[in-house]
Amino acid sequence: MTKKIVITGIGAFTPLATDAPGTWEALLRGESGARTLPAETTQKYEIDLPVKFAATVKESPSEILGRVQAKRLDPSSQYALIAGREAFADAGLEKGAIEPQRLLVDWATGIGGVWTLLDAWDTLRERGARRVLPLTVPMLMPNGPGAAIGMDLEARAGIRTVVSACASSTESVINAYDHLQAGLADVVIAGGSEAAVHPLPIAAFAAMQALSKRNDDPEHASRPYDRDRDGFVLGEGAAALVLETEEHALARGAKIYAEVAGGGVTADAYHITAPEPEGEGAARAVEEALKIAGASPEDVVHINAHATSTPVGDIAEYNAFKRVLGDHIHSVPVSATKGSTGHLLGGAGAIEAMFTALALHNNVLPPTINIENLDEEIPLDVVTSAREVALTPGALAISTSFGFGGHNAVLALRKYA
């Protein structure tokens, strides 16, 4: 028998704010988290970076975690721990409230502890092997963020890590849904984090022409669906969701944000970085999510799109929507929130799943900022300012994520009655 799975807690540490409510409010106001990088970042190694801005976290995580704990964690783990703790508390839970063997973490990252890895290499070259930190390997491991949350909250049902580029944390939420359906846990903390605003990833993304180069205007650089978009804005941060069965949530009197109705995961097997142009693989992920949700394409009332602001990617995603939804896609309000947050890579899907759940819960669709001239090849109903809507219980929304390697992941959420 299929169980109803619900979201009962949210947490975030993002370029817009240090928590989930602040991030949501800043998003609705149409704010941008993109900013010029400090000189110590752009001038590291005396290299002149072609892109000198990113969507960096709003505040130093050490201000929340304390210097001692922060020093033992890579930034990707710092962000994860802050978001995970917030989501757990927001769900009305505290350590020990859930039997450890029934609490599971399914976390995600796209790159992992890149700051730890590259700083350790600098230390090795400049100061010798004896000065390399003993915790370097645990800090740089991609499973470090999930492990930090799991150890902090004593999650002994499992601590799992997804690494599938920019589809990673949408996959982690879909995995959480599957874990709960299988009875592997009573509560799952799912989400993703990324901390890759470092000179090397910036230079590498810029070399492949993936980043916007609007150094003189960072706040308006990420412009999904705009005719003059020129690439994405690299972002960092984390978002976490607490999932559990409806039965378990109601038994403990938890508030419920939205129902997780299903998810679809597919692969293009086409190109290591470029999406399949016609969106065939992405379309199959949408179809799978709708199938598991028991929904038809006409049931979709809102989409939080992957929409990174790249010339090729945004069109491929539209093609995928068109394949599945047909002409219905032109009447579905679409939000592309990376215009505000930047692209959090492995953390993107989780924050956008959170935005989709909050849109359903609050009856308001978040805006897509920086659109001056909508691309005529993408004739969508793009939400450009916060839009209040009258959603009825059961209203269905999807959140889409697509990553290098041809990874496609789509999450279907319903407004909870």
Buried (B, 14 or more C-beta within 10 A) or exposed (E): EEBBBBBBBBBBBBBBBBBBEBBBEBBBBBBBBBBBBEEEBBBBEEEEBEBBBBBBBBEEBBEBBEEEBBEBBBBBBBBBBBBBBBBBEBBBBEEEEBEBEBBBBBBBBBBBBBBBBBBBEEBBEEEEEEEBBEBBBBBBBBBBBBBBBBEBBEBBBBBBBBBBBBBBBBBBBBBBBBBBBEEBBBBBBBBBBBBBBBBBBBBEBBEEEBBBBBBEEBBBBBBBBBBEBBBBBBBBBBBBBBBBBBEBBEEBEBBBBBBBBBBBBBBBEBEEEBBBEBBBBBBBBBBBBBEBBEBEBEBBBBBBBBBBBBEEBBBBBBBBBBBBBEEBBEEBBBBBBBBBBBBBBBBBBBBBBBBBBBBBBBBBBBBBBBBEEBBEEBEBEBBBEBBEBEBEEBBBBBBBBBBBBBBBBBBBBBBBE
